[in-house]
Amino acid sequence: MNSIFKVSYALQRQQRAVERTLYASSAEESMAASKWVDAWHRLVQARLDKMAETSRYIDSRGRFLH
């Protein structure tokens, strides 16, 4: 479950970065915020991929499959 919270946190940070991009007062601020959006997106995707990879080895009761 800890992974779910990590993904959730990263997704919330990505959302805030998107909001900063949308409401930026200058082009420079928008560009900086969009870089953060991209970075958070990559982190969210990596964590989701990791969760998907590990879930292949765990059954519905949380036991490892061999």
Legacy VTK file of the C-alpha trace (Angstrom):
# vtk DataFile Version 3.0
C-alpha trace
ASCII
DATASET POLYDATA
POINTS 66 float
0.000 0.000 0.000
2.903 2.327 0.594
3.428 2.493 -3.180
-0.141 3.711 -3.683
0.498 6.625 -1.352
3.736 7.474 -3.161
1.968 7.458 -6.512
-0.898 9.510 -5.106
1.500 12.108 -3.707
3.412 12.358 -6.985
0.158 12.686 -8.906
-0.996 15.507 -6.611
2.323 17.296 -7.141
1.927 16.895 -10.892
-1.556 18.409 -10.677
-0.203 21.416 -8.773
2.513 21.881 -11.383
-0.121 21.816 -14.138
-2.115 24.454 -12.264
1.014 26.617 -11.939
1.560 26.248 -15.678
-1.998 27.284 -16.473
-2.008 30.292 -14.164
1.553 31.494 -14.759
1.945 35.239 -15.084
4.829 35.052 -17.562
6.144 32.788 -20.274
9.266 32.037 -18.228
7.205 30.974 -15.236
5.054 28.802 -17.467
8.104 27.123 -19.005
9.603 26.388 -15.584
6.326 24.945 -14.324
5.928 22.810 -17.442
9.339 21.255 -16.763
8.085 20.278 -13.310
4.940 18.819 -14.888
7.101 16.654 -17.111
9.326 15.553 -14.225
6.379 14.625 -11.997
4.710 12.828 -14.906
7.800 10.679 -15.447
7.932 9.884 -11.716
4.246 8.927 -11.583
4.633 6.714 -14.645
7.748 5.029 -13.265
6.037 4.267 -9.965
2.941 2.923 -11.707
5.117 0.739 -13.923
6.956 -0.557 -10.853
3.652 -1.355 -9.124
2.407 -3.198 -12.214
5.628 -5.171 -12.410
5.534 -6.251 -8.770
1.827 -7.067 -8.837
2.520 -9.875 -11.303
4.240 -11.744 -8.489
1.580 -11.214 -5.807
-1.734 -13.024 -5.610
-5.050 -11.584 -4.458
-4.231 -12.354 -0.813
-0.909 -10.505 -0.925
1.243 -13.637 -1.063
4.239 -13.855 -3.355
3.954 -16.236 -6.286
6.983 -18.252 -7.332
LINES 1 67
66 0 1 2 3 4 5 6 7 8 9 10 11 12 13 14 15 16 17 18 19 20 21 22 23 24 25 26 27 28 29 30 31 32 33 34 35 36 37 38 39 40 41 42 43 44 45 46 47 48 49 50 51 52 53 54 55 56 57 58 59 60 61 62 63 64 65
